[in-house]
Amino acid sequence: MKNFICVHEFKSKSLQEKYFEAIRYFEDKTVSSVKDGKAHFLMNFNNGIDSMRMFCWWEALDSDAIIDKLGEMNVFFTTECVEMNNVFDARMD
């Protein structure tokens, strides 16, 4: 699996608001179900409705696997996936 940072740009303010309304009802198990053998969602970074962009960290075989995994969520935003070959993780367990 390769590491990717994905930049999601909302297609409109209206779709952005609908997205954040919809994810309010996600549970931890819903997000963890995003894992499979092709693409694993790891983390999301966003500023709510204060920014038209948000960022996600994924492990995936390739960028197409991420787009496929996003499925119907692709109606909310366009996604650019950038492979990151070097990851330095300074978090402490």
Buried (B, 14 or more C-beta within 10 A) or exposed (E): EBBBBBBBBBBEEEBBBBBBEEBEEEEEEEEEEBEEEBBBBEEEEBEEEEEBBBBBBBBBEBBEBBBBBBEEBEEBBEBEBEEEEEEEEEEEE
